[in-house]
Amino acid sequence: MKEIFIAFDIYGTLLSFDAATEELAQYLGAERARDIAQLWRRYQLEYTWRLNSMDKYIPFNTITTSSLHAALTTTVTTLTPSQTTAVLAAYDRLQPFPDVSEALDRLTHTPTLTPLVFSNGTVEMIKACISHVHDAVSSLQTMEITSVDDEGVKRYKPAPVAYGYLKERVNSLARSKASSGDTGTDTGTGTGTHEIWLISANPFDITGAASAGGIKTLWVDREKTGWTDRAVPDIQPTRVVHQLKECVDVILDYYRQE
């Protein structure tokens, strides 16, 4: 069977934003905190897309801070400096969704699947979150991290260069595994017998990966809303799951049906 590299988006796919929302709720109440957290996330993503359009790059930790301030200003909400610091610190201890533990457990027992993290976040941000996860998902700590913050990229998803970099990193990993005898991948090119799947709960990420070519996509539709993204009307995810724990079976079934 082909060697399959699974690139997990982390924010909103592996990790929930609940920790940051709960920190906001300590100062603002649950309902207001939820509204501001949603606006915070909206600005966070909007800023990455605007920066891509302007051919500019600002690290994701800076964007995260700026977008929180924008959300607070827009809603005429005031936090003290210490409260703001505490909310931002909570972003570095986001916890996995409940379905992540079983999915990662299945992955660790499926040798043909190699997981990695592929994120807009800086490596430092990702490592900070991973260092706080509970033991049931400790395998996150051993995953390869691919960040758009790396030199030579400095563009956010869904820019094609971001997914091009993912493919380069996976090819390098495949060559390394082939040279050590861990897989049957063609050692000359690193692309002979391996494939890449992007797993994400973010439709823009799925569309970006599919548009870049050479990457299969699995959309995590936890809300069971169905695929409604029409940025590129003819693009659909390769597969859809409602719980992350389904991803291993869905991907393996894909190859059984070939």
Secondary structure, DSSP 8 states (H G I E B T S, - for coil): --EEEEEE--BTTTB-SHHHHHHHHHHH-HHHHHHHHHHHHHHHHHHHHHHHHTT----HHHHHHHHHHHHHHHTT----HHHHHHHHHHGGG--B-TTHHHHHHHHHT-TTEEEEEEESS-HHHHHHHHTTS-GGGGGGGGSEEEETTSTTT---TTSHHHHHHHHHHHHHHHHHHHHTTSS---TTTS-SSEEEEEEES-HHHHHHHHHHSS-EEEEE-TT-------SSTT---SEEESSGGGHHHHHHHHHHT-
